[in-house]
Amino acid sequence: GRVGSNSQTYLITEGCKYTFGVEIEVNRGFIPQWIAGRKYNLSCVRDGSINGGNGGAEYVTGILTGDNGIIHLQEICSELSKRTLTDKSCGIHLHLGGIDFTNNFIVNSYRLAMILEDEIFLTLPQSRRKNQYCRKLKEFKFKSKTSLPTSIEEEILLEEDYNMLFKYISYEKLNNPTFEYNKNTQHPMGAKCGYNHDTPRYCWLNYVPAMFDTRGNGSRSIEVRPHGATTNFIKIRNWLLFFMGFMSFVENHSDEIKPGLRMKDIINRTMLRKSKSLNMYFEGRISLFSNGEVAEQQE
């Protein structure tokens, strides 16, 4: 298999067996292609959104998992730190897969994301908070309960909630009747939604690859878009662990998804061994970015 794509152990991810991929944008410098591809299972694509539209490079990892995947990510970050520079036009995108994206999971994860959104944004520099590439989620009022439906009535409510989200994510204004599209089809506007920044693909949590077959091979993922530019392994790892915990919370503790939840509740429930250091890390970021300017330089 490709480097980092198999792992016997999941200690660093505290038992979470999700697959993950990271896209790291840089505005200057590069890793020579033969090193990137052969040694690091990395592909490099040009990204036109970087450098105020002049373009930069985006390094995309292969599909990683478990301890091997995390260790491999550390090597990639260290190589990028030596050879590239980032600025605030760059960002980090995280894809999480190996998740059973049931209608229930999709609705509940959206519900949890709405509850935590404001706090998650406080952990980010100002430039990521009102950013056309990672906008806030549209608010929905869901009718179904958070845990698994136990009656026909609840099944129907969940179905209605899912359809409401599906309609939104498929961005139906272009009068494509939703019934022609489903989980097994490509998104009506294509995988990248025509690069239209008004589409839900550019929300901080991107459901397009979870709800459509964007890769044409049946593999699905959810994309987390708002992290600022960095090649710092610890920052990327902590962010990854938090969102693994987030997905695990939705899968295993959906009955606990209620307004008032905080990031630390997710961490304490899903990342027991690292809970203290993760909580300190995110609290530190919130206080760092609360005074605005200094922070940008330190990302």
C-alpha positions in Angstrom: 0.0 0.0 0.0 0.9 3.7 -0.2 2.9 5.1 2.7 0.7 5.8 5.7 -2.4 4.2 4.2 -2.2 1.1 6.5 -1.8 1.0 10.2 -2.0 -1.8 12.8 -2.3 0.6 15.7 -4.5 3.7 16.5 -3.0 4.9 19.7 -2.4 8.5 18.7 -6.0 8.8 17.3 -7.3 7.1 20.5 -8.9 4.2 18.7 -10.5 6.3 15.9 -10.0 4.4 12.7 -11.2 7.1 10.3 -9.1 7.7 7.2 -7.9 11.2 6.7 -6.2 13.4 4.0 -4.7 16.8 4.4 -4.4 19.6 1.8 -1.7 22.1 2.8 -1.6 25.3 0.8 1.7 27.2 0.4 2.4 30.4 -1.4 6.2 30.0 -2.0 8.7 27.3 -2.3 8.1 23.6 -3.3 9.1 20.0 -2.7 10.6 18.5 -5.9 8.1 16.3 -7.6 10.1 13.1 -7.4 10.5 13.5 -3.6 6.9 14.5 -3.1 5.4 11.6 -5.1 7.8 8.8 -4.5 8.8 9.3 -0.9 5.7 11.1 0.6 2.7 9.9 -1.4 2.0 13.6 -1.9 0.6 15.2 -5.0 1.0 18.9 -5.7 -1.7 20.9 -7.5 -1.8 24.5 -8.5 -4.3 26.5 -6.5 -5.5 29.8 -8.0 -7.0 31.2 -4.8 -3.6 31.7 -3.2 -1.5 34.9 -3.4 -4.4 37.1 -4.1 -5.3 35.1 -7.2 -1.8 34.7 -8.5 -1.7 31.1 -7.4 0.4 28.9 -5.2 0.8 25.2 -4.6 -1.5 22.9 -2.6 0.1 19.7 -1.3 -2.4 16.9 -1.0 -1.6 13.8 1.0 -2.7 10.3 0.0 -5.4 8.6 2.2 -3.9 8.1 5.6 -5.0 6.3 8.7 -3.9 5.5 12.3 -0.5 5.9 13.9 1.3 5.3 10.6 -0.7 8.0 8.9 0.0 10.5 11.7 3.8 9.7 11.7 3.8 10.1 7.9 2.0 13.5 8.2 4.7 14.6 10.6 7.4 13.8 8.0 5.5 15.7 5.4 5.1 18.8 7.7 8.8 18.8 8.5 9.7 18.6 4.8 7.3 21.4 3.9 8.5 23.5 6.9 12.1 23.3 5.4 11.2 24.1 1.8 8.0 26.3 1.7 6.4 29.5 3.1 2.8 30.2 3.8 0.8 33.5 4.3 -2.7 34.2 5.2 -4.0 33.6 1.7 -3.3 29.9 2.3 -5.2 27.4 4.5 -5.4 23.8 5.6 -8.2 21.5 4.4 -8.8 18.2 6.1 -10.8 15.3 4.7 -12.2 12.6 7.0 -13.5 9.3 5.6 -14.1 5.8 6.7 -17.3 7.1 8.2 -20.8 5.6 7.6 -22.5 8.7 6.2 -26.1 7.7 7.0 -28.8 10.3 6.9 -28.8 10.3 10.6 -25.0 11.0 10.8 -25.2 13.8 8.3 -28.1 15.6 10.1 -26.5 15.1 13.6 -23.1 16.2 12.5 -24.6 19.3 11.0 -26.5 19.9 14.2 -23.3 19.6 16.3 -21.4 21.8 13.9 -24.0 24.6 14.3 -23.7 24.3 18.1 -19.9 24.5 18.1 -19.4 26.8 15.1 -18.8 30.1 17.1 -16.3 28.5 19.4 -14.4 26.7 16.6 -14.1 30.1 14.8 -12.6 31.7 18.0 -9.7 29.2 17.7 -8.8 30.7 14.3 -7.1 33.9 13.2 -9.3 36.8 12.1 -8.5 36.2 8.4 -10.3 32.9 8.6 -13.5 34.2 10.2 -15.1 36.1 7.4 -13.5 34.2 4.6 -15.2 33.4 1.3 -13.5 30.0 1.2 -14.8 28.8 4.6 -18.1 30.6 5.3 -20.3 29.9 8.3 -23.0 27.2 7.9 -26.5 28.1 7.0 -28.8 27.7 10.1 -31.5 25.0 9.9 -34.2 24.1 12.4 -34.3 20.3 12.4 -37.4 18.5 13.5 -36.0 15.1 14.2 -34.4 14.0 17.5 -30.7 13.6 17.8 -30.3 9.9 18.6 -31.5 7.2 16.3 -35.2 7.3 15.3 -37.3 4.7 17.1 -40.7 5.2 15.5 -42.1 5.7 12.0 -42.9 9.3 12.9 -39.3 9.9 13.8 -38.0 8.1 10.7 -40.2 10.5 8.6 -39.0 13.6 10.4 -35.4 12.5 9.9 -36.0 11.9 6.2 -37.5 15.4 6.0 -34.5 17.0 7.7 -32.1 15.1 5.5 -34.0 16.2 2.4 -33.9 19.8 3.5 -30.1 19.6 3.9 -29.8 17.6 0.6 -31.7 20.3 -1.2 -29.4 23.0 0.2 -26.2 21.1 -0.4 -27.2 20.3 -4.0 -27.7 24.0 -4.5 -30.9 23.6 -6.4 -31.3 27.2 -7.6 -30.2 26.0 -11.0 -33.5 24.3 -11.3 -32.2 20.8 -11.3 -35.0 18.8 -9.7 -33.4 17.1 -6.7 -34.9 13.7 -7.4 -32.6 13.2 -10.3 -29.6 13.4 -7.9 -28.8 11.1 -5.0 -25.8 9.8 -3.0 -24.7 7.8 -6.0 -24.5 10.6 -8.4 -22.0 13.4 -9.0 -23.0 16.8 -7.5 -25.2 18.7 -10.1 -22.5 21.4 -10.4 -19.6 19.0 -10.4 -17.2 18.0 -7.6 -15.9 21.6 -7.1 -19.4 23.2 -7.6 -18.0 25.2 -10.5 -15.7 27.1 -7.9 -18.8 29.1 -7.1 -18.1 30.6 -3.6 -21.8 31.1 -2.9 -22.3 27.3 -2.9 -22.3 25.2 0.3 -19.0 23.7 -0.8 -17.3 26.8 0.5 -18.8 26.6 4.0 -16.3 25.7 6.7 -17.7 22.2 6.8 -18.1 20.9 3.3 -20.7 18.1 2.9 -20.5 17.8 -0.9 -18.0 14.9 -0.9 -20.1 13.2 1.9 -23.4 13.5 0.1 -22.4 13.0 -3.5 -20.1 10.6 -5.3 -17.6 13.3 -6.2 -14.7 10.9 -6.9 -16.8 8.5 -8.9 -15.6 5.6 -6.9 -18.1 5.5 -4.1 -15.6 6.7 -1.5 -16.9 9.6 0.7 -15.5 12.1 3.0 -16.4 15.3 4.9 -14.1 18.3 4.4 -13.1 20.7 7.2 -11.9 23.9 5.6 -11.3 26.8 8.0 -7.8 26.3 9.5 -5.3 29.0 8.7 -2.1 28.4 6.8 0.6 26.4 8.6 3.1 23.6 8.1 3.3 23.1 11.9 2.7 19.4 12.6 1.4 20.0 16.1 -1.3 22.4 15.0 -2.4 20.2 12.2 -2.4 17.1 14.4 -4.5 18.8 17.1 -7.0 20.0 14.6 -7.2 16.6 13.1 -7.7 14.9 16.5 -10.4 17.3 17.5 -12.4 16.6 14.3 -11.8 12.8 14.7 -13.3 13.3 18.2 -16.2 15.3 16.6 -17.0 12.5 14.2 -16.7 9.9 16.9 -19.0 11.9 19.2 -21.7 12.1 16.4 -21.3 8.3 15.7 -21.3 7.1 19.3 -22.9 9.8 21.5 -25.5 11.4 19.3 -28.0 11.4 22.2 -25.8 14.0 23.9 -25.9 16.5 21.1 -27.7 19.5 22.7 -27.3 23.2 22.6 -24.6 24.4 25.1 -22.0 21.8 24.2 -18.5 23.0 24.1 -15.4 21.8 22.3 -14.0 20.5 25.6 -17.1 18.3 26.0 -16.3 16.6 22.7 -12.6 16.3 23.6 -13.3 14.9 27.1 -15.6 12.3 25.7 -13.6 11.1 22.8 -9.9 11.9 23.4 -9.4 10.8 26.9 -5.6 10.5 27.0 -5.0 13.7 25.3 -7.9 15.7 26.7 -5.8 17.9 28.9 -3.2 18.9 26.3 -5.9 19.4 23.6 -8.1 21.5 25.9 -5.1 23.7 26.8 -4.1 24.0 23.2 -7.5 25.3 22.0 -8.0 27.5 25.0 -4.5 29.0 24.3 -5.5 29.7 20.7 -8.8 31.4 21.7 -6.9 33.8 24.0 -4.1 34.3 21.4 -6.6 35.3 18.7 -8.9 37.3 20.9 -6.6 40.4 20.5 -6.6 40.2 16.7 -3.5 41.5 15.0 -0.5 39.9 16.7 -2.0 36.5 16.0 -1.8 36.6 12.2 2.0 36.6 12.3 2.1 33.7 14.7 0.1 31.2 12.7 
